[in-house]
Amino acid sequence: MNEMANTVSALVLKSDQFTGLTDTITSNLDVLIPVGLTIMGIMIAVSLIPRIVYKFL
């Protein structure tokens, strides 16, 4: 039973473990938002353009 308690305590995530990740994301938002929007736009365009072209043919 002690091994189980050690395993569970090893899997508990604390907020201070995410400080580096959140600092990195917030400091790079100027890059992440335009890149994310561009990738999303490309994905939408790839799915919509063939449908639009097919309707006119």
C-alpha positions in Angstrom: 0.0 0.0 0.0 2.9 2.3 0.7 4.1 2.0 -2.9 0.7 3.0 -4.1 0.8 6.2 -1.9 4.2 7.1 -3.3 3.0 6.6 -6.9 -0.1 8.8 -6.3 2.0 11.5 -4.6 4.4 11.5 -7.5 1.5 12.2 -9.9 0.2 15.2 -8.1 0.9 18.4 -10.0 1.3 21.7 -8.2 0.9 25.2 -9.5 4.5 26.1 -9.0 5.5 23.4 -11.5 3.6 25.3 -14.2 5.1 28.7 -13.6 7.8 28.2 -16.2 5.3 27.1 -18.8 2.8 29.9 -18.1 5.6 32.5 -18.2 6.8 31.2 -21.5 3.4 31.1 -23.1 2.5 34.6 -21.9 5.8 36.1 -23.0 5.4 34.6 -26.5 1.8 35.4 -27.1 2.8 38.0 -29.7 4.1 35.2 -31.9 1.7 32.4 -30.9 -1.6 34.1 -31.7 -0.7 35.1 -35.3 0.8 31.7 -36.0 -2.2 29.9 -34.5 -4.6 32.0 -36.5 -2.7 31.5 -39.7 -2.7 27.7 -39.2 -6.4 27.7 -38.4 -7.1 29.8 -41.5 -5.2 27.4 -43.7 -7.0 24.5 -42.3 -10.4 26.1 -42.9 -9.4 27.2 -46.4 -8.2 23.7 -47.4 -11.6 22.3 -46.4 -13.8 25.1 -47.8 -12.2 26.0 -51.2 -12.8 22.5 -52.8 -16.5 22.7 -51.7 -16.9 26.2 -53.2 -15.2 25.1 -56.5 -17.2 22.0 -56.7 -20.5 24.0 -56.4 -19.6 26.1 -59.4 -18.6 23.2 -61.7 
